[in-house]
Amino acid sequence: MEKAMEWGDRIPIGIIYREEKPTYCDKIEFLREGPPLIDRPIDIQKIKGYLNDFI
């Protein structure tokens, strides 16, 4: 906030702070390898099993 306010009435735009970090998908091996989730086959039996854990 201090950095943004040092310009007075002018509003700075752009990147004020940037930190390179791995994405969520980079951290999870299942998501990192293979095709995107949208292109993966759906196993209905697995889904039913996961849902039963929450019932």
Buried (B, 14 or more C-beta within 10 A) or exposed (E): EEEEEEEEEEEEEEEEEEEEEEEEEEEEEEEEEEEEEEEEEEEEEEEEEEEEEEE
